Amino acid sequence: MNNMQESTLSMNLGTLNYFDKNAAIASLLPGAEPLITKFRVNVNAIVVLREQQEIDISGISGKKELLRADLAAKAYDISRKTEAYACLSNNLILEKEVHFPETSLKSATDSKLESRSLIIYERAKANIANLMPYGVTEDDLIALQNAIDLFHASVPTPRTITTEKKQITNQLARLFKENALILEKIDLLVELVRLKQPLFYSGYKDIRKIILTGTGSLALMALATDAATGEVIKGVKFTFVRQNENGEKVKNETPLVKVTAKKGKLNIKNMAEGSYITTVEKVGFKKQDLLVNKAAGDRIKLNVQLEKI
């Protein structure tokens, strides 16, 4: 949610709490009960949507990185065994097809890792009878296929995530608009007890004020910590490369590069809408590639845990 929405939600929650504490007086307002009930339903929905909007991306990416590491390890193991067979049997074509150095799998993009793993799987499956003496079994191929499927499922498409984000943004806008109209009606009802309940009236007017919180239009906040110790890490470089709907780098656009400060944090105020492949790296730690999606009005919270090499 944007800054105004956060502040409006704070006012909405305060208003509900005020009516709960002054239920006896609120019950005297004609027609107020259904308005307050609908208002409460909307506020609860806003809170749920905000939680969905602020899903911890590092949690999703962390699971994905585990699946990536598992796939790369399984693919490389079968690759080197198949290559050994091909070399000893003088099958130069097969040897070339399955020759993938370990680093070329570990550092490959998501799509390349998947396609290279599929090549290894298919070539090994076609030669499984000859590969058994080299330690490749049917179970190994099944395990590799499962690893490919799990990794594929962990890589959401930018278009899908962007669409979901926009749907949440639209829902939030609708709910805030509905609540604004409800409060206008409640304002009229509260005016009825202005003279008889002056303390209730003045308290309501105070709680109805929207106080803007924070400064600027912060788009993204990131925190980098050591996965083993939980300590913050200074000097972690985040490189944000915006992608088009086909998952390709947006042409003629310079990547956004930021580095964490002493407390392991970095903030970005201005960030265009879209999907970003975000590379997180620091000497001595394993590099991570994350998928970050920015929709209009979003404030992204990114918590990244880095593992030492």
C-alpha positions in Angstrom: 0.0 0.0 0.0 1.1 3.6 -0.5 1.7 6.1 2.2 -1.8 7.6 2.1 -3.4 4.2 2.2 -1.3 3.2 5.2 -2.3 6.4 7.0 -6.0 6.0 6.0 -6.0 2.4 7.3 -4.5 3.6 10.6 -7.4 6.1 10.9 -10.0 3.4 9.9 -8.7 1.1 12.7 -8.7 3.9 15.2 -12.3 4.8 14.3 -13.4 1.2 14.8 -11.7 1.0 18.1 -13.4 4.3 19.1 -16.8 3.0 18.3 -16.1 -0.3 20.2 -15.1 1.7 23.3 -18.2 3.9 23.0 -20.7 1.3 21.9 -23.5 2.6 24.2 -23.4 6.0 22.5 -22.9 4.6 19.0 -26.0 2.5 19.5 -28.1 5.7 19.8 -27.2 6.8 16.3 -30.0 5.8 13.9 -28.9 3.4 11.2 -25.3 3.4 12.4 -25.0 -0.4 13.2 -25.2 -1.7 9.6 -22.8 1.1 8.4 -20.2 0.2 11.1 -20.6 -3.5 10.4 -19.9 -3.0 6.7 -17.0 -0.6 7.6 -15.5 -3.3 9.8 -15.8 -6.0 7.1 -14.0 -3.7 4.7 -11.2 -2.9 7.1 -10.6 -6.6 7.8 -10.4 -7.2 4.1 -7.9 -4.4 3.7 -5.7 -5.9 6.4 -5.8 -9.3 4.7 -4.9 -7.7 1.3 -2.1 -5.8 2.8 -0.6 -9.0 4.2 -0.9 -10.6 0.8 0.8 -7.6 -0.8 3.7 -7.7 1.7 4.4 -11.4 1.3 8.1 -12.0 2.3 9.7 -12.4 -1.1 12.8 -13.8 0.6 10.8 -16.7 1.9 9.6 -17.6 -1.6 13.0 -17.0 -3.1 14.7 -19.0 -0.4 12.6 -22.1 -1.2 13.4 -21.6 -4.9 17.1 -21.3 -4.2 17.1 -24.7 -2.3 15.3 -26.3 -5.3 17.8 -24.6 -7.7 20.7 -26.0 -5.7 19.2 -29.5 -5.6 18.5 -29.5 -9.3 22.0 -28.3 -10.2 23.6 -31.0 -8.1 21.5 -33.8 -9.5 21.9 -32.6 -13.1 25.7 -32.2 -12.7 26.0 -35.7 -11.1 24.3 -37.4 -14.0 26.0 -35.1 -16.6 29.5 -36.1 -15.5 28.7 -39.8 -15.4 27.1 -39.7 -18.8 30.0 -37.7 -20.2 32.4 -40.3 -18.8 30.5 -43.1 -20.6 30.4 -41.0 -23.8 34.2 -40.4 -23.6 35.1 -44.0 -23.0 32.8 -45.3 -25.7 34.1 -42.6 -28.2 30.6 -41.1 -28.6 31.7 -37.6 -29.3 28.3 -36.2 -30.0 26.8 -37.4 -26.7 30.0 -36.2 -24.9 29.5 -32.7 -26.3 25.7 -32.7 -25.6 26.0 -33.4 -21.9 29.2 -31.5 -21.2 28.1 -28.9 -18.6 30.7 -27.7 -16.1 29.3 -27.4 -12.6 29.5 -23.6 -12.6 27.5 -23.4 -15.8 24.6 -25.1 -14.0 24.9 -23.3 -10.7 25.2 -19.8 -12.2 22.7 -20.3 -15.1 19.5 -18.3 -15.4 16.3 -20.1 -14.4 15.4 -21.0 -18.0 18.8 -22.2 -18.9 19.2 -24.3 -15.8 15.9 -26.0 -16.6 16.7 -26.5 -20.3 20.2 -27.8 -19.6 18.8 -30.2 -17.0 16.2 -31.5 -19.4 18.9 -32.2 -22.0 20.9 -34.1 -19.5 17.8 -36.0 -18.4 16.8 -36.9 -22.0 20.3 -38.0 -23.1 20.8 -40.1 -20.0 17.3 -41.7 -20.3 18.1 -42.7 -23.9 21.3 -44.4 -22.8 20.2 -45.7 -19.4 21.2 -49.3 -20.1 24.8 -48.3 -20.8 24.9 -45.9 -17.9 24.1 -48.3 -15.1 27.7 -49.5 -14.7 28.6 -45.8 -14.3 26.2 -45.3 -11.4 23.1 -43.9 -13.1 19.9 -45.7 -12.3 16.2 -45.4 -13.2 15.6 -43.9 -9.7 18.3 -41.3 -10.4 16.5 -40.2 -13.5 13.1 -40.1 -11.7 14.7 -37.9 -9.0 16.1 -35.6 -11.6 12.8 -35.3 -13.4 11.1 -34.5 -10.1 13.7 -31.9 -9.3 13.1 -30.3 -12.8 9.3 -30.3 -12.2 9.6 -28.8 -8.7 12.0 -26.0 -9.9 9.8 -25.2 -12.8 6.8 -24.8 -10.5 8.8 -22.5 -8.2 9.5 -20.0 -11.0 6.4 -17.9 -11.3 5.9 -16.0 -14.6 6.3 -12.2 -14.3 3.0 -11.6 -16.1 1.1 -13.8 -13.6 2.5 -12.1 -10.5 2.1 -8.6 -12.0 -1.5 -9.4 -12.7 -2.2 -10.6 -9.2 -0.5 -7.5 -7.7 -2.6 -5.2 -9.9 -5.8 -7.1 -8.8 -4.9 -6.5 -5.1 -4.1 -2.9 -5.8 -7.5 -2.4 -7.5 -9.3 -4.2 -4.6 -7.6 -2.0 -2.1 -8.6 1.1 -4.0 -12.3 0.0 -4.1 -12.4 -0.9 -0.4 -10.9 2.5 0.6 -13.4 4.3 -1.6 -16.3 2.4 0.0 -15.1 3.1 3.5 -14.7 6.8 2.7 -18.4 6.9 1.6 -19.5 5.0 4.7 -17.6 7.5 6.9 -19.3 10.4 5.2 -22.7 8.9 6.3 -21.4 8.2 9.8 -20.2 11.8 10.0 -23.8 13.0 9.4 -25.1 10.7 12.2 -22.4 11.9 14.7 -23.6 15.5 14.1 -26.9 14.5 15.6 -25.3 14.1 19.1 -22.9 17.1 18.8 -24.7 19.0 21.7 -25.8 16.1 23.8 -22.5 14.1 23.7 -19.8 16.8 23.2 -16.9 14.6 24.4 -18.0 11.7 22.1 -18.3 14.2 19.2 -14.9 15.8 19.7 -13.2 12.5 20.2 -14.7 11.2 17.0 -13.6 14.3 15.1 -10.0 13.8 16.4 -9.8 10.1 15.5 -11.2 10.8 12.0 -8.2 12.9 11.0 -5.7 11.3 8.6 -2.2 11.8 9.8 0.4 11.0 7.1 3.1 8.7 8.4 6.6 8.4 7.1 8.3 10.6 4.5 8.5 10.4 0.8 7.1 7.6 -1.4 9.3 4.7 -0.4 9.0 1.9 -3.0 11.3 -0.8 -1.5 13.1 -1.6 1.7 15.7 -4.3 1.8 17.5 -6.0 4.7 20.5 -8.3 4.3 21.5 -10.7 7.1 23.8 -13.6 7.6 21.7 -16.8 7.3 23.8 -18.6 10.0 24.1 -15.8 12.7 21.3 -13.4 11.8 23.7 -10.5 11.9 23.1 -7.6 9.4 25.6 -7.4 6.5 26.9 -4.1 5.2 28.0 -3.6 1.6 25.6 -6.2 0.0 25.0 -5.2 -3.7 21.5 -5.4 -5.1 21.1 -5.1 -8.8 17.6 -4.7 -10.1 17.1 -5.5 -13.9 13.6 -4.9 -15.1 12.0 -7.5 -17.4 9.4 -7.3 -20.1 6.4 -9.6 -20.3 8.5 -12.2 -22.1 11.0 -12.3 -19.2 13.6 -10.4 -21.2 15.6 -7.4 -20.0 14.0 -4.1 -20.9 16.0 -2.6 -23.7 18.0 0.6 -23.2 17.3 0.7 -19.5 20.2 0.9 -17.0 19.9 -1.6 -14.1 19.2 -0.1 -10.7 22.1 -0.8 -8.3 22.0 -0.2 -4.5 24.3 -1.3 -1.7 23.3 -1.9 2.0 24.5 0.5 4.6 25.9 -0.2 8.1 22.7 -1.7 9.4 22.3 -4.0 6.4 19.5 -1.9 5.0 18.8 0.0 1.8 15.8 2.0 0.6 14.6 2.9 -2.8 12.2 5.8 -3.2 11.5 5.7 -7.0 11.0 2.4 -8.8 9.1 1.9 -12.0 6.3 -0.7 -12.2 7.2 -4.2 -13.4 9.1 -7.4 -12.7 12.8 -7.3 -11.8 15.4 -10.0 -11.7 17.3 -9.0 -8.6 20.9 -10.2 -8.1 22.1 -10.0 -4.5 25.8 -10.5 -4.0 28.8 -9.9 -1.7 32.3 -11.3 -1.6 32.4 -14.4 0.7 28.7 -15.2 0.3 26.6 -17.2 -2.2 25.0 -15.1 -4.9 21.2 -15.1 -5.1 18.8 -14.2 -7.9 15.4 -13.1 -6.8 12.2 -12.1 -8.6 10.8 -8.8 -7.4 7.5 -7.5 -8.7 6.5 -3.8 -8.3 2.9 -2.7 -8.9 1.6 0.9 -8.6 1.4 2.0 -4.9 3.4 -1.1 -3.6 5.9 -0.8 -0.8 8.0 -3.9 -1.0 9.8 -5.3 2.0 12.7 -7.6 1.0 14.5 -9.6 3.7 17.4 -11.6 2.2 19.5 -14.2 4.2 22.9 -14.8 2.7 24.9 -18.0 3.1 28.7 -18.0 3.4 30.6 -19.8 0.8 
